[in-house]
């Protein structure tokens, strides 16, 4: 493997904590996810600070709004210089996002079905009983391909099926990844890092396993070793 597939989730309360973690990880990780909690606390300043450390930024804000708002918001994110940005995988949202990114190098990811959701949860959201997560993921992937989206966020358990639909040209990012024996937390559809990469994931979003480790850099290196020897 000639690239580092780990994206560490900066799910912390402040920019100072995030930058301290990045400094601890040194060169073991070069891609970081900034989600709603940290972005709400620090705004664009933390994005700029991470980029200034020569790291890549996955801005995970999961845009979902009327098309014109999505288009303009995506354009602003592209101006920041982030590398990956999420939108919910609904046709109008994805088409607006593609228009908003223009000719920039920003890669747009459609969020298919959140990894915290099970098939029982879908019923609670109003989907007909018997609706499978897999079928809903496939439908949204097909709609994303038609919209011109650059890739998808999906559970590692759906990675192989999604990759079979997209072919090699799309970026697949999988949260819900844990090494054997690690706590699953609030994720319900999980797999090991090695399995996720084997099944077609491009990048793995890993949070607490690294960020709450006593030695974050050692934990990140252990995950890379686990992937490389699988």
C-alpha positions as a LaTeX table, in Angstrom:
\begin{tabular}{lrrr}
\hline
Residue & $x$ (\AA) & $y$ (\AA) & $z$ (\AA) \\
\hline
Unk1 & 0.00 & 0.00 & 0.00 \\
Unk2 & 1.65 & 3.24 & $-1.13$ \\
Unk3 & $-0.69$ & 5.64 & 0.67 \\
Unk4 & $-2.00$ & 6.04 & 4.18 \\
Unk5 & $-5.72$ & 5.16 & 4.32 \\
Unk6 & $-6.35$ & 6.36 & 7.88 \\
Unk7 & $-8.47$ & 9.45 & 8.49 \\
Unk8 & $-8.48$ & 10.33 & 12.17 \\
Unk9 & $-11.71$ & 11.87 & 13.43 \\
Unk10 & $-11.02$ & 15.03 & 15.41 \\
Unk11 & $-14.08$ & 14.55 & 17.59 \\
Unk12 & $-12.83$ & 16.81 & 20.37 \\
Unk13 & $-14.17$ & 19.94 & 22.03 \\
Unk14 & $-11.63$ & 22.54 & 20.99 \\
Unk15 & $-9.10$ & 23.50 & 18.37 \\
Unk16 & $-6.32$ & 23.32 & 20.95 \\
Unk17 & $-7.16$ & 19.67 & 21.67 \\
Unk18 & $-7.31$ & 18.89 & 17.96 \\
Unk19 & $-3.95$ & 20.44 & 17.20 \\
Unk20 & $-2.35$ & 18.74 & 20.21 \\
Unk21 & $-3.57$ & 15.38 & 18.89 \\
Unk22 & $-2.20$ & 16.13 & 15.42 \\
Unk23 & 1.17 & 16.99 & 16.97 \\
Unk24 & 1.11 & 13.72 & 18.94 \\
Unk25 & 0.42 & 11.68 & 15.80 \\
Unk26 & 3.25 & 13.36 & 13.89 \\
Unk27 & 3.75 & 11.71 & 10.49 \\
Unk28 & 1.74 & 8.57 & 11.27 \\
Unk29 & $-1.44$ & 10.20 & 9.93 \\
Unk30 & $-1.88$ & 12.86 & 7.25 \\
Unk31 & $-5.68$ & 13.05 & 6.91 \\
Unk32 & $-8.12$ & 14.40 & 9.51 \\
Unk33 & $-11.89$ & 14.59 & 9.77 \\
Unk34 & $-13.47$ & 17.76 & 11.11 \\
Unk35 & $-17.09$ & 17.13 & 12.03 \\
Unk36 & $-20.00$ & 19.05 & 13.47 \\
Unk37 & $-18.76$ & 19.32 & 17.07 \\
Unk38 & $-15.34$ & 20.77 & 16.32 \\
Unk39 & $-16.55$ & 22.91 & 13.42 \\
Unk40 & $-19.32$ & 24.36 & 15.60 \\
Unk41 & $-16.72$ & 25.27 & 18.22 \\
Unk42 & $-14.02$ & 26.69 & 15.97 \\
Unk43 & $-15.45$ & 27.35 & 12.50 \\
Unk44 & $-13.14$ & 27.83 & 9.54 \\
Unk45 & $-10.18$ & 28.69 & 11.77 \\
Unk46 & $-9.58$ & 25.03 & 12.70 \\
Unk47 & $-9.79$ & 24.02 & 9.05 \\
Unk48 & $-7.11$ & 26.56 & 8.20 \\
Unk49 & $-4.96$ & 25.51 & 11.16 \\
Unk50 & $-5.01$ & 21.84 & 10.12 \\
Unk51 & $-4.24$ & 22.71 & 6.50 \\
Unk52 & $-1.38$ & 24.93 & 7.69 \\
Unk53 & 0.22 & 21.83 & 9.24 \\
Unk54 & 0.32 & 20.31 & 5.74 \\
Unk55 & $-2.45$ & 17.86 & 6.59 \\
Unk56 & $-5.48$ & 16.97 & 4.50 \\
Unk57 & $-8.97$ & 17.84 & 5.72 \\
Unk58 & $-12.15$ & 15.80 & 5.41 \\
Unk59 & $-14.92$ & 18.27 & 6.27 \\
Unk60 & $-17.77$ & 16.07 & 7.44 \\
Unk61 & $-20.75$ & 18.44 & 7.67 \\
Unk62 & $-23.28$ & 16.29 & 5.79 \\
Unk63 & $-25.01$ & 19.13 & 3.95 \\
Unk64 & $-28.73$ & 18.67 & 3.34 \\
Unk65 & $-30.75$ & 21.73 & 2.37 \\
Unk66 & $-32.45$ & 23.34 & $-0.60$ \\
Unk67 & $-30.30$ & 23.10 & $-3.76$ \\
Unk68 & $-29.22$ & 26.75 & $-3.95$ \\
Unk69 & $-28.06$ & 26.75 & $-0.32$ \\
Unk70 & $-26.12$ & 23.51 & $-0.82$ \\
Unk71 & $-24.53$ & 24.84 & $-4.01$ \\
Unk72 & $-23.31$ & 28.03 & $-2.32$ \\
Unk73 & $-22.11$ & 26.25 & 0.82 \\
Unk74 & $-20.11$ & 23.73 & $-1.20$ \\
Unk75 & $-18.53$ & 26.57 & $-3.17$ \\
Unk76 & $-17.36$ & 28.17 & 0.09 \\
Unk77 & $-15.91$ & 24.87 & 1.30 \\
Unk78 & $-14.05$ & 24.48 & $-1.99$ \\
Unk79 & $-12.55$ & 27.95 & $-1.51$ \\
Unk80 & $-11.16$ & 26.81 & 1.86 \\
Unk81 & $-9.07$ & 24.11 & 0.20 \\
Unk82 & $-10.50$ & 21.07 & 1.99 \\
Unk83 & $-10.01$ & 17.73 & 0.27 \\
Unk84 & $-13.22$ & 15.83 & 1.07 \\
Unk85 & $-16.72$ & 17.10 & 1.89 \\
Unk86 & $-19.89$ & 15.19 & 2.73 \\
Unk87 & $-23.45$ & 15.78 & 1.61 \\
Unk88 & $-26.45$ & 13.54 & 2.18 \\
Unk89 & $-26.98$ & 11.21 & $-0.76$ \\
Unk90 & $-30.27$ & 12.60 & $-2.03$ \\
Unk91 & $-30.43$ & 13.37 & $-5.77$ \\
Unk92 & $-31.19$ & 17.11 & $-5.55$ \\
Unk93 & $-28.58$ & 17.63 & $-2.85$ \\
Unk94 & $-25.84$ & 15.79 & $-4.76$ \\
Unk95 & $-26.58$ & 17.56 & $-8.05$ \\
Unk96 & $-26.43$ & 20.95 & $-6.32$ \\
Unk97 & $-23.17$ & 20.02 & $-4.59$ \\
Unk98 & $-21.56$ & 19.00 & $-7.87$ \\
Unk99 & $-22.57$ & 22.34 & $-9.37$ \\
Unk100 & $-21.19$ & 24.16 & $-6.36$ \\
Unk101 & $-17.73$ & 22.60 & $-6.43$ \\
Unk102 & $-17.21$ & 23.73 & $-10.03$ \\
Unk103 & $-13.72$ & 23.02 & $-11.33$ \\
Unk104 & $-12.12$ & 22.81 & $-7.90$ \\
Unk105 & $-10.17$ & 19.77 & $-6.70$ \\
Unk106 & $-12.66$ & 19.18 & $-3.87$ \\
Unk107 & $-14.02$ & 15.63 & $-3.79$ \\
Unk108 & $-17.68$ & 15.24 & $-2.80$ \\
Unk109 & $-18.89$ & 12.22 & $-0.86$ \\
Unk110 & $-22.52$ & 11.16 & $-0.65$ \\
Unk111 & $-23.51$ & 9.82 & 2.78 \\
Unk112 & $-25.60$ & 6.73 & 2.04 \\
Unk113 & $-26.96$ & 5.38 & 5.35 \\
Unk114 & $-25.42$ & 6.40 & 8.68 \\
Unk115 & $-23.47$ & 3.58 & 10.32 \\
Unk116 & $-25.39$ & 4.15 & 13.56 \\
Unk117 & $-28.62$ & 3.01 & 11.86 \\
Unk118 & $-29.91$ & $-0.54$ & 11.69 \\
Unk119 & $-32.80$ & $-1.93$ & 9.68 \\
Unk120 & $-35.03$ & $-1.60$ & 12.74 \\
Unk121 & $-34.14$ & 2.09 & 12.86 \\
Unk122 & $-35.24$ & 2.53 & 9.24 \\
Unk123 & $-38.75$ & 1.45 & 10.18 \\
Unk124 & $-38.78$ & 4.15 & 12.86 \\
Unk125 & $-37.80$ & 6.68 & 10.21 \\
Unk126 & $-40.85$ & 5.81 & 8.12 \\
Unk127 & $-39.44$ & 3.29 & 5.65 \\
Unk128 & $-41.65$ & 0.25 & 4.96 \\
Unk129 & $-41.04$ & $-2.73$ & 7.22 \\
Unk130 & $-38.59$ & $-5.07$ & 5.53 \\
Unk131 & $-36.57$ & $-2.28$ & 3.91 \\
Unk132 & $-32.96$ & $-3.41$ & 3.99 \\
Unk133 & $-30.03$ & $-1.10$ & 4.65 \\
Unk134 & $-28.20$ & $-2.72$ & 1.74 \\
Unk135 & $-30.99$ & $-1.99$ & $-0.75$ \\
Unk136 & $-31.21$ & 1.64 & 0.38 \\
Unk137 & $-27.44$ & 2.05 & 0.10 \\
Unk138 & $-27.44$ & 0.63 & $-3.43$ \\
Unk139 & $-30.24$ & 2.95 & $-4.49$ \\
Unk140 & $-28.43$ & 6.01 & $-3.18$ \\
Unk141 & $-25.14$ & 4.97 & $-4.76$ \\
Unk142 & $-26.80$ & 4.61 & $-8.15$ \\
Unk143 & $-28.37$ & 8.05 & $-7.74$ \\
Unk144 & $-24.99$ & 9.48 & $-6.74$ \\
Unk145 & $-23.26$ & 8.03 & $-9.77$ \\
Unk146 & $-25.94$ & 9.61 & $-11.97$ \\
Unk147 & $-25.43$ & 12.96 & $-10.19$ \\
Unk148 & $-21.65$ & 12.89 & $-10.78$ \\
Unk149 & $-20.62$ & 12.58 & $-7.13$ \\
Unk150 & $-16.96$ & 11.69 & $-6.48$ \\
Unk151 & $-17.51$ & 8.97 & $-3.92$ \\
Unk152 & $-19.50$ & 7.73 & $-0.97$ \\
Unk153 & $-19.48$ & 7.23 & 2.77 \\
Unk154 & $-20.78$ & 3.80 & 3.64 \\
Unk155 & $-20.51$ & 1.16 & 6.33 \\
Unk156 & $-17.59$ & $-1.24$ & 5.82 \\
Unk157 & $-20.20$ & $-4.00$ & 5.65 \\
Unk158 & $-21.52$ & $-2.41$ & 2.43 \\
Unk159 & $-18.10$ & $-1.52$ & 0.99 \\
Unk160 & $-17.79$ & $-4.57$ & $-1.27$ \\
Unk161 & $-21.29$ & $-4.10$ & $-2.72$ \\
Unk162 & $-20.76$ & $-0.37$ & $-3.23$ \\
Unk163 & $-17.39$ & $-0.93$ & $-4.88$ \\
Unk164 & $-18.98$ & $-3.41$ & $-7.26$ \\
Unk165 & $-21.41$ & $-0.67$ & $-8.33$ \\
Unk166 & $-18.91$ & 2.17 & $-8.61$ \\
Unk167 & $-15.89$ & 0.43 & $-10.07$ \\
Unk168 & $-12.40$ & 1.68 & $-9.17$ \\
Unk169 & $-12.99$ & 5.34 & $-10.02$ \\
Unk170 & $-14.85$ & 6.46 & $-6.89$ \\
Unk171 & $-13.58$ & 7.26 & $-3.40$ \\
Unk172 & $-15.12$ & 5.10 & $-0.67$ \\
Unk173 & $-14.79$ & 6.25 & 2.92 \\
Unk174 & $-15.85$ & 3.91 & 5.71 \\
Unk175 & $-16.49$ & 4.87 & 9.32 \\
Unk176 & $-17.44$ & 2.15 & 11.76 \\
Unk177 & $-13.98$ & 0.57 & 11.65 \\
Unk178 & $-12.47$ & $-1.09$ & 14.72 \\
Unk179 & $-9.53$ & $-3.41$ & 15.22 \\
Unk180 & $-10.35$ & $-6.83$ & 16.69 \\
Unk181 & $-11.28$ & $-6.59$ & 20.36 \\
Unk182 & $-11.84$ & $-2.83$ & 20.37 \\
Unk183 & $-15.02$ & $-1.20$ & 21.69 \\
Unk184 & $-17.66$ & $-0.64$ & 18.98 \\
Unk185 & $-19.03$ & 2.48 & 20.70 \\
Unk186 & $-22.27$ & 3.71 & 19.10 \\
Unk187 & $-21.60$ & 2.06 & 15.73 \\
Unk188 & $-23.82$ & $-0.87$ & 14.75 \\
Unk189 & $-22.37$ & $-1.92$ & 11.37 \\
Unk190 & $-18.63$ & $-2.35$ & 11.85 \\
Unk191 & $-15.66$ & $-4.26$ & 10.43 \\
Unk192 & $-11.92$ & $-4.45$ & 11.00 \\
Unk193 & $-9.56$ & $-2.10$ & 9.12 \\
Unk194 & $-8.09$ & $-4.98$ & 7.13 \\
Unk195 & $-11.52$ & $-6.25$ & 6.11 \\
Unk196 & $-12.69$ & $-2.78$ & 5.05 \\
Unk197 & $-9.64$ & $-2.20$ & 2.84 \\
Unk198 & $-9.92$ & $-5.69$ & 1.38 \\
Unk199 & $-13.57$ & $-5.02$ & 0.53 \\
Unk200 & $-12.79$ & $-1.86$ & $-1.42$ \\
Unk201 & $-12.58$ & 1.06 & 1.01 \\
Unk202 & $-10.27$ & 3.90 & $-0.01$ \\
Unk203 & $-10.09$ & 5.50 & 3.42 \\
Unk204 & $-11.01$ & 4.47 & 6.97 \\
Unk205 & $-12.36$ & 6.97 & 9.49 \\
Unk206 & $-11.06$ & 6.01 & 12.92 \\
Unk207 & $-11.85$ & 7.97 & 16.04 \\
Unk208 & $-11.75$ & 6.78 & 19.63 \\
Unk209 & $-9.46$ & 3.83 & 18.97 \\
Unk210 & $-6.73$ & 6.36 & 18.16 \\
Unk211 & $-7.83$ & 9.57 & 19.86 \\
Unk212 & $-8.41$ & 7.98 & 23.27 \\
Unk213 & $-5.38$ & 5.71 & 23.17 \\
Unk214 & $-2.62$ & 6.30 & 25.73 \\
Unk215 & $-0.17$ & 6.53 & 22.84 \\
Unk216 & $-2.12$ & 7.71 & 19.74 \\
Unk217 & 0.83 & 7.46 & 17.34 \\
Unk218 & 1.59 & 3.89 & 18.38 \\
Unk219 & $-2.08$ & 2.98 & 17.92 \\
Unk220 & $-2.15$ & 4.49 & 14.42 \\
Unk221 & 1.02 & 2.65 & 13.45 \\
Unk222 & $-0.43$ & $-0.60$ & 14.78 \\
Unk223 & $-3.51$ & $-0.15$ & 12.60 \\
Unk224 & $-1.34$ & 0.47 & 9.54 \\
Unk225 & 0.64 & $-2.68$ & 10.36 \\
Unk226 & $-2.59$ & $-4.65$ & 10.75 \\
Unk227 & $-3.74$ & $-3.50$ & 7.30 \\
Unk228 & $-0.40$ & $-4.15$ & 5.59 \\
Unk229 & $-0.08$ & $-7.71$ & 6.92 \\
Unk230 & $-3.67$ & $-8.75$ & 6.18 \\
\hline
\end{tabular}
